[in-house]
Amino acid sequence: MPDPSADERPLPGRQREARSNDAAVLAAAREVLSAQGHDASMAEIARHAGVGVASIYRRYPTKEALVEALRVTGVSAAAALAHEVAGSMPDGAGAAPDGHADDGADTGAAPAGAVASFLARQITGAPGPILQPPGRGAPISSELGAASEELHAGLRRLVARDRADGLVPEGFTAADVMQLLLHLRPALPYPRAHADALHLRYLDLAMRGLAEQARDGVVLDDGPHWDEWMGSWHD
């Protein structure tokens, strides 16, 4: 029977170094690819990571394999965050005492809610946007597919909570959350803190608009399906 404490044991020196190098490579790859696009070279990524390019190729034989690893880690982290937020929000967290949505009009605060909390934390806490390929690529991997399904499930929980609290209108979907994030967090040529402040400003405006539509009983036309967020990346 496996020892449950095995995962907590300190890693041998070479394994610690390998894991540290891999984290540095992934961080450098996200930074370089976000700034320069998919034409960025593996040599440039290696330079930013402070490792030899050969060490990257030993772990990731192609640039697409490296990009796929970034997608999997990004989607997995977003899925974990979505479930964390969904599990931490008390019932009625976004609703006023009279049962109507609290859009912050009286206090000047941003609307409370599960979707807003997820988006704000994704904007300020994630190391970078989830990278998308420039066009259709290889069939989606089982690992990325599993991470995508976990994210979808978490976001559906968030949307259902906000719909019940009157913070998003009928027709707002889990895929809308990720498309909104894509539009709210473009790469900006500013320091991270300033860019985050701008992203949060527009998140506030977007969530106020959604809350107003929910309050007015607006039913949105059919929004994007989940496969338009993840599945359409691949043939």
N, C-alpha and C positions, 0 to 999 in steps of 0.2 A: 504493500500500500504506500503511495507517495507520501513523503513527509510534508505536511501543510506549511511548515515553516521554511521550506526550502527556498521559496521565492524571496524570503526576507533576508537570507544570508548574504553577506557581502560578496560581490563578484570578484573573481581573481583579477589581478592587475591588467592583464591583456584584454579580458572581456570588458572591464570598465573603460579601458582606453578605446576599444572598438565602439562601444556604445556612445561614448562621448564624441568620437569622431563622426559617427553616423548622425548624431543630433546636430553637430556643427555643419555637416554637409547638407542636411535637410533645411536647416535655417538659412544657410547661404543660398541654396538653390531657390528657395521661396523668394528671397530678397532679389536675387539677380533676375529670375524669370519674371517676377512681377514688374520689375523696372524695365527690362530689355525685351521681354517677350520670348517666345519659343525659339527664336534664332540665337539666343545666348549660348555661348559655347561651354562645354564641360570644363575647359581649361579656366574660364573666368569663374565658374562656380568653385572650382578647386582653390583658386587664388583667394577668393573671399572666405572660404572655409579654413584656409591655412593648412591644407593637406595636399599631397601629390595627386595628380589627376589619375594615376594608375590605381590608387587606393579607392577612388570612386568607382572606377570601372570594375574592380574586383567585387564590389557590393552591388552595383547597378550596371549591367553590361551595356545598356543603351540609355540615351537621355530620356526616351519615353518611359523606360522602367523607373527612372528616378522621378519623373513627373507623376507617374501612377502612384508611387509611394507617397508623394505629397498629397495627392487627392485622397487617398485612403486615410491618411492621418488627419487631414483637415475635416473630412466628412465624419469620421469616427468621433473626433473631438466635438464637433457641432452636435452630433447625436447625443453624446453624453451630457452636454450642456442643456439640450432641449428637455431631456428626461429629468435632469436635476431641477430646472426651473419649474417644470410641470408638477414635480413632487413637492416643491417648497412653497407654492402659491396657496394661501388659504382660500377656502371657498368664498366667493363674492369679493375677492381682493380688489377687483376693478370697478365695483359697483358702489354707488352712493347708498346711504341708509334707506332711501325711499325706493330702492330697487332699480333705479335708472343709472345708466352709465355715467361715471364721473369723468367728464372730459377735461377737467382742470380749469374750466373757464373762470371759476371764482377765485382760485388760488394762484393761477399762473403756472402751476406745475404741469409737467407732461402727464398724459393719461397713464394711470397705472394699468398693468395688465401683463399677462403671460407673454404674449408676442413681443410687446415693447421691451420687457425685461430681457428676453432672449436676444433680441436684436441689439440692444444696448451693450450687453455683455459680449456678444460676438464682435461688435465693432471695436470695443475698447480692449478686449482680452485676447482675441485670437492673434496669432503672430502675423497673419496676412490673409488675404482673400483665398477662398478655395479655387485653385487654378482650374481653368477650363481649357480644353484643347482648341486650337484655331479652327478645327473642322471635325468631321467625323473621323473616328480612328478605329482601332481594333475592337473586337467584341468586348463588352464590359467584363471585367474579371469577377470571379466569385467573391473575392474579398471586398472589392468596391461595391458590388451588388448588395452584400450583406450589410455593409456600413450604410448604404443608401436606404435600405429598408428600415434600419434602426432610426435613422434621422427622420424618415417619413412618419414613422409611428410616433416619435416624440413631438414632431410639429403638429400632427393631427390632435394630440392631447392639448397643446397650447391653443390652437385655433378653437377647439371645442369649448375650452374654458372661457376664452374671451367672447365667443359668440353667446354663451350663456349669460355672461356679465354685461352684454350689450356694448362691447368695445370694438367689435368688427362686424360688418354686415353679413347677411346671408350671401353665399357665393364666394366668400374669401376662402382661399384654399391653402394647404400646406405648401404647395409650389409657389403661391403668391408670396409667402414669407421669404423664400430663398431668392425669388426674383427681386423682391423689394430690397433685400440685403445687397444683391448685386448692384442695384442702382444707387443705394445709399452709401456704398463704400468703394467708389472708384479710387484708383491710385492718384494721389494728389502730390504735387511737388512742394510739400510743406513738412515741417517737423511733425512727428507722430501726434503730439499733444494737440497741435493746432488742427491737424486733419481730423482727429477724433472729435474735436469740439464742433467742427462743421458738419461731420456726419451725424452727430447727435442732434444738432439743430434741425436738420432736415428729417430725421427720424421723428422728432417731436411734431413737426408740421404734418407729416404723413399720418401719424397715429391720431392726431386731432381730427384730421379729415375723415379717417375711417370711423372714429367714434361718432362724428356728426352724422355720417351716412347711416350708421346703425341706429342712432336715435330717431332719424327720420324714416326708418323702415325701408331703406333702399335695399333692393335685392340686386346684387351684381350679376352681370351676364357671366356666362360660363368662363371661368378663369383657366389658367394653364393646368394641364395634368402633370402628375409627377414625372412621367417619362419625358416631358419636355424639359425638365430640369436636369435629370440624370441620364435617362435612357437615350435621349437624342444625341448625346455626345458620341455614341458609338454605333456602328452598323449592327 
